[in-house]
Amino acid sequence: MPEIVVFLGPSVSRDKAEQILSASQADFRPPAKRGDIFRAAEEGAKIICLIDGVFFQDCSVAHKEVLYAMEKGVKVIGASSMGALRASELDVYGMIGVGEIYQAYRSGRLVSDDEVALIFDPFTWEPRSEPLVNIRFNLELAEQRGIIDAAARDELFRCAQSQYFPERTYERMMHSAEDRVAAKTLQRLREFLKENGRDFKKEDAMAALQVTKEMANGDCK
């Protein structure tokens, strides 16, 4: 098997991931559940890149299996979703965290699993809802650009946060805020999201794949 195992799902498509790591270089696997990191280590992986993992559909990745992999000498990289969460908890033991979401968890700015949770198609891994962290960061970006003010940002975020994660979308958030945020402000935000909205989970996933590639070039020749 390839010495690189990547657990990937809704954060970034397989096609995009293979622009950085080819299928001959890495074994791409679905979002990790309990025991998957342990099995990858037992099968001989030298580098494990944990991007996506299950939260509520099954038992999530255990801390002990990540520690076990690292004890066996496996380099474990985490970013974007489950990977960012676990890296923020285990970087003191050697797990390598990558990206803005990891940094936000590490600093304590993000604390809840709910920030990165979403629902996805179990066959295509396509996201079917918007992760709260993307909404949070894009609202902050919109405020910085003068699209919305701080009061609108806070109100919109409260609306998004109050929604059950499988139902979160930008449109549902804005619909919930219609009686508290001016229509012209919501329209400006729609236009901003369409033209300049960022997918922070995807960006962090791509950065982690690049780090994985660079690490492989140095350690797995």
C-alpha positions in Angstrom: 0.0 0.0 0.0 1.1 3.6 -0.4 3.0 5.0 2.6 0.6 8.0 2.7 -3.0 7.6 3.9 -5.4 10.5 3.5 -8.8 10.6 5.2 -10.8 12.9 3.0 -14.5 13.7 2.4 -16.6 16.9 2.1 -13.8 19.4 2.9 -12.2 19.0 -0.5 -13.0 16.8 -3.5 -10.9 13.8 -4.5 -10.1 15.5 -7.9 -8.8 18.6 -6.2 -6.8 16.6 -3.7 -5.1 14.6 -6.6 -3.9 17.9 -8.0 -1.4 17.8 -5.1 -1.1 14.1 -4.3 -1.7 11.5 -7.0 -3.5 8.2 -6.4 -0.2 6.5 -6.9 1.3 8.5 -4.0 -1.5 8.3 -1.5 -4.3 6.0 -0.4 -7.4 8.2 -0.3 -10.0 6.9 2.2 -13.4 8.1 3.3 -13.8 10.3 6.4 -12.2 8.5 9.4 -14.2 6.8 12.1 -13.1 5.0 15.3 -10.3 2.6 14.6 -9.4 3.8 11.1 -6.2 5.6 12.2 -5.1 2.5 14.2 -5.7 0.3 11.1 -3.7 2.6 8.8 -0.8 2.6 11.3 -0.9 -1.2 11.6 -1.0 -1.5 7.8 2.3 0.3 7.5 1.4 4.0 6.8 4.3 6.3 7.3 2.3 9.5 7.0 -1.4 9.9 7.9 -3.2 13.1 6.8 -6.5 13.4 8.8 -8.8 15.9 7.2 -12.3 14.6 7.5 -13.9 12.3 10.1 -17.3 11.3 11.2 -18.9 13.1 14.2 -22.4 11.8 14.7 -22.8 9.1 12.0 -20.5 6.8 13.8 -17.9 6.8 16.6 -15.3 9.5 16.0 -11.5 9.1 15.8 -10.2 8.3 19.3 -7.2 10.2 20.8 -5.6 7.0 21.8 -5.4 5.7 18.2 -3.6 8.9 17.1 -1.2 8.5 19.9 -0.7 4.9 19.1 0.1 5.8 15.4 2.7 8.4 16.5 4.3 6.0 19.0 4.8 3.7 16.0 6.7 6.5 14.3 3.9 7.6 12.0 3.7 11.3 11.2 0.1 12.4 11.7 -1.1 15.7 10.1 -4.5 17.2 10.9 -6.4 20.1 9.4 -9.8 21.5 8.3 -12.3 19.4 10.2 -11.8 16.4 12.5 -8.1 16.7 11.7 -8.0 20.3 13.0 -9.9 19.4 16.1 -7.6 16.4 17.0 -4.4 18.3 16.1 -5.4 21.1 18.5 -5.7 18.5 21.3 -2.7 16.4 20.4 -0.1 18.8 19.0 1.7 18.7 22.3 2.3 15.0 21.7 3.6 15.5 18.1 0.5 15.7 15.9 1.1 18.4 13.2 -1.7 20.9 12.8 -2.2 23.0 9.7 -4.4 25.9 8.8 -6.6 28.7 10.2 -9.2 26.4 11.7 -6.5 24.4 13.6 -5.1 27.6 14.9 -8.5 28.8 16.0 -9.1 25.6 18.0 -5.6 25.7 19.4 -6.0 29.3 20.7 -9.4 28.5 22.2 -11.3 30.8 19.8 -13.2 27.7 18.6 -14.2 25.1 21.2 -17.1 23.1 19.8 -17.2 20.2 17.4 -20.3 21.9 16.0 -18.1 24.5 14.3 -16.9 22.0 11.7 -19.7 19.6 11.6 -21.9 19.2 8.4 -23.9 16.7 6.6 -22.6 15.1 3.4 -23.6 12.6 0.8 -22.3 9.2 1.9 -21.5 8.2 -1.7 -20.1 11.3 -3.2 -18.9 13.0 0.0 -20.4 16.3 -1.3 -21.4 18.7 1.5 -25.1 19.2 2.0 -24.9 21.9 4.6 -22.5 24.8 5.5 -20.1 24.4 8.4 -20.5 27.0 11.1 -16.8 27.9 10.9 -17.1 28.9 7.3 -20.0 31.1 8.2 -18.2 32.6 11.2 -15.1 33.5 9.2 -17.0 34.8 6.2 -19.1 37.1 8.3 -16.0 38.4 9.9 -14.5 39.0 6.5 -17.7 40.7 5.4 -17.5 43.1 8.4 -13.8 43.8 7.7 -14.7 44.8 4.1 -17.5 47.1 5.2 -20.3 44.9 3.8 -22.0 44.4 7.2 -21.5 46.0 10.6 -20.7 44.3 13.9 -24.3 44.2 15.0 -25.4 42.5 11.8 -22.5 40.1 12.0 -23.5 39.1 15.5 -27.2 38.7 14.7 -26.5 36.6 11.6 -24.1 34.4 13.5 -26.6 33.8 16.3 -29.1 32.8 13.6 -26.7 30.3 12.1 -25.5 29.0 15.4 -29.1 28.3 16.5 -29.8 26.0 13.5 -29.2 22.3 13.7 -26.0 21.6 11.8 -27.5 19.5 8.9 -29.8 22.4 8.1 -27.3 25.2 8.1 -27.0 27.2 4.9 -26.3 30.9 4.2 -29.8 31.4 2.9 -31.5 29.8 5.9 -29.3 32.0 8.2 -30.3 35.2 6.3 -34.0 34.2 6.2 -34.0 33.8 10.0 -32.5 37.3 10.3 -34.9 39.1 8.0 -36.8 40.8 10.7 -33.6 42.0 12.5 -31.2 42.8 9.7 -32.0 45.3 6.9 -32.9 43.8 3.5 -30.2 45.9 1.7 -27.6 44.6 4.1 -28.6 41.0 3.5 -28.5 41.6 -0.3 -25.0 43.1 0.0 -23.9 40.0 2.0 -25.4 37.7 -0.7 -23.4 39.4 -3.4 -20.3 39.4 -1.2 -20.6 35.6 -0.5 -21.2 34.9 -4.2 -18.2 36.9 -5.4 -15.7 36.8 -2.5 -16.9 34.1 0.0 -14.2 31.7 1.0 -14.3 28.0 1.8 -11.9 27.9 4.8 -12.2 24.2 5.3 -11.2 23.5 1.7 -8.3 26.0 1.9 -7.0 24.3 5.1 -7.4 20.8 3.5 -5.4 21.9 0.5 -2.7 23.3 2.7 -2.5 20.1 4.7 -2.2 18.0 1.5 0.7 20.3 0.4 2.4 19.8 3.8 1.9 16.0 3.4 3.5 16.1 -0.1 6.5 18.1 1.1 6.9 15.8 4.1 6.7 12.7 1.8 9.3 14.2 -0.5 11.7 14.4 2.4 10.9 11.3 4.4 9.3 8.7 2.0 11.7 8.5 -0.9 
